[in-house]
């Protein structure tokens, strides 16, 4: 394979990963990293480094569109990213003291359970009870555009969502995994936000958390410009396209697709944990 053909294939694959990642709020790393390692035989450290930079591109490319169209809840995003970042620092500090294989297996089981809940949930049956007192005090409620017009939503279990985000950040720092899936599940299952609000707000958050991790990989020399540039460009263009598609896709279809990705992540993590990888 020539350098030009390798770069072209990287660009096309990253385009798909970016469009999928921005729609489900997971950054595309779940597709991009396996693609780079299995299809292009890229070293894992360089694959993760390129993925982290691409997550920043995904977040930048999609967030601007989502904010302009009214999907992203910036107040919730800024509130929860504090917990995710703090958890990431704590996880990085205690990494090596615990058995990663065991934590990976347990985390995979939790993801599997959350994926089932996400598959079965129906947004049209949301409760009409008022939001949490803390949510009202912090003005976390909002509305998002729907076919019938702007649809207001309530916010529940703010403290529980914050604590789960702290755990998600800790697992991310401990295991080196992306917390995008847990971000969405926390807002979707615990705080009961509409799915499109959860995924777009998660897309905003992952760019902030990925920036710190990318700095670490850059300092260790794992950011290869020849690899990262086509990946970042493809992901950015895919994110811009995916952000446009989100408005036309039904929330139920998007939720099913997200659940399938979570099931894949859960199976991979359980398998990796059981074999001690």
N, C-alpha and C positions, 0 to 999 in steps of 0.2 A: 504494500500500500504506500503510495507516494504521500509526501507531506500535504499537498493540496487536497487530495481525496480524504486523508485522515481529518484534516481541518473541516472539510465540508460535512463529513459524517458527524463529527462532533457538534457542529452548528445545528444540523437538523435534529439530532437526538436531544440536544439541549433545548431546542425550540419546543419540542413536545413536553419535556420535563417542566419547563417554565410555565407553559399554559395550564398544565394539570395542577402544578404546585400552587399557583396563585388562586385557582378556583376553590381548592379545598383548604387553603390556609396552612399548608405544611411545607411550603418552600421548595418543593420539587426534589429535595435531597434523597427521598426514599426511592426515586426513580433514577436520579442522576448518578449517585454513588455506585449502586450495582451495575449500572450501564457502563461506567468508566472502568470498573474493575473487571467485569466479566466479558464485556464485548471488546473493549479497547486495551485490556491488560495493563491498566495504569496502576502504579503503586498505590496502596491504600491511603498512605499519608497525603500524597499529592492529590488523590481523588477527593478526600475530605476537604483539603485546603481549597481546591477549586469549587467544591460544592458550597462551602461557607461564603466565599466571595459571590457566588451565584445567588445565594439566598438574599444577600444584601441587594443584588440587582432585582431579584423577584419582588422583594418588598418595596423597593423604590418604584419599580415599573407599575405595580398594581395599586399601591396605596394612593398615589395621586389621583387615579381614576375613581377609586372607591370613595375617597373623601369628597371629591367633586360631586359624585352622584348620591351621596348621603348614606352609604352603607356602614362605613367604619365609625365605631364609637371611640373617639379619641380619649375621652375621660376614662373609660374602662381600660383601654389599652395602656395608658400611662400609669394607672393605678396598679394593674396586675404585673406590668413589666418590672416594677420595683421588686416584687416577690420573686419573679423568675430570675432576675439578675442576681439578687442576694443568694438565692438557692444555688445558682451556677457557681458562684464564688465558694460557697461552703462545700459543694460537691467536689470542686477541684482541689480544695484543701485536704479533704479526707480520702481522696482517691488513693488506692493502694492499701488502705487499712481494712477494707472490707473485701469480701469475695465477689468480684464483678459477675462471675457466672451465675451465682445464686440470685443476685439482684436482677440480672438480665432476665432470668426465668420468671421470677415473681412479677416483674414489670410487664413481661409478655402476657402473663395470665390476666393481669389487671386490664391491659389493653384489649384483650379478647372479650372480657366481660363488658367493658365500656362500649366496644364495637357492637355487641348484641343490643345494648340499651339504645345506642344511636340508631340502629337499624329499625327498632320497633317504635321509636318515638313519633308522635304525630303533632306537628306544630299547631294544627287547627284546634286542638283540644287544650290549649294553654289555659291556666287558671286566670280568672279576672281579679284575683285578690291584689291589693295594693302592694307596691314594692317594699323591700326591706327599709326600715327607718334609716339605716346607714346609706343605702342607695339613694334615698330621697335627699339626705343631708349633703351627699357628695354630688348630687345632680347627675347620676349615672343613667337615668332613664332617657329614652330617646324614641326615634321613629325612623323607619326605613321605607324606601319607595316600593310599592307593590302595584299589581295590575289595576286594582281598584282605587289607588291613591296612596297617600302616606299612611303607614300603619304604625301606630304607637305600640310600644312594648314596655313591660315591667322588668325589674331586675330583682332576683331573689338570692338568698344565701351568699351574701357578699363575703363574709369572713371565711366561710368554707371554701369558696372559690379562690380566695387569696392564699389560703393555706395549701390547697392543692397545687396552685401555681408555684409556691415555694418548693414543694416536693418535686414538681416537674423540672424546675430549674436545677435542683440538686441532682436528680438523676441524669440530666443533660450534662452537667459538669463532671459527674462521677463516671459515666459510661461513654461520654463523647457522642451521645445521640441527640438528634434534633427533638425539641420539645413541642414542635408544631401540632402534633396529634393531640397531646395532652392539653395544650392551650385551647384547641377547639372543643375537646370533650369537657373541659372544666366549665367553659362558658355556655356550652350547649346543654350539658346534663345537670350541672350544679346550679348555675346562675339562670338557667332557662331562657337564654337569649335566642332569638330566631337564628336559624342555621347560617343564613347569609351574613348576618351581623357577626356571628362567632368567627366564621372563616375569614372575613375581611379584616376584623380586628386582630386576629391571630397573625395575619399576613403583615400587618403593621408592626406587631411586637417582635416577630422573629428577625426582622432586619436589625433591630437594636441589639438583641442578644447575640446575633451572629457576628456583629462587628467586633466585639471584644474577643471572641474565639478566633476570628480570622487574624487579628493582630498577633496572637500567640503563634499561630501557624506560620505567619510571615516572618516572625523573629527566628523561627527554627529552620527557615529556608524551604518550607513545603509549599510555597506559592510559586508555581512555574508560569511565567507570562505566556509562553507558547501554548500551554494547555488551558490556562485560565481565561485568556482573552476570547477565543471562540465560544467557550462554554458560557462565559458571562454575557456575551453579545446575544447568543441564542436564547438564553434564559430570559434576558431582558425583553427581547422581541416577543417571546412566547408569553411572558407575563402581561404585556400590553394587550395581546390578542385575547388571552384568557379573561382578563378583566372586562373586556367587551362582551364575551360570551356569557359571563355570569348573569347579566341582567335578563337574558333570554331563556336561561335554564331554570326549570322548576326546582324548588328547594328539595322536594322529595327525591328526585333523580340525583341531585347533587349529594344528598345525604347517603343514598345507597352506594354511590361511587366512593364516597369517603369511607363508609363502613368496610367496603371490600379492601381498600388500601390499609385500613387499620388491622383487618384480619391477616393480611399478608405480613405486616410488620410484627404482629403478635406471634405468628407462626415462626418467622425468622428468628425472633428474639428468644422464644422458647427453645427452638432447636439449637441456637448458638449457646444458650446457657446450659443445656443438658449435655452437650458434647464438650463443654468447657472452653469454647472458643472466645 
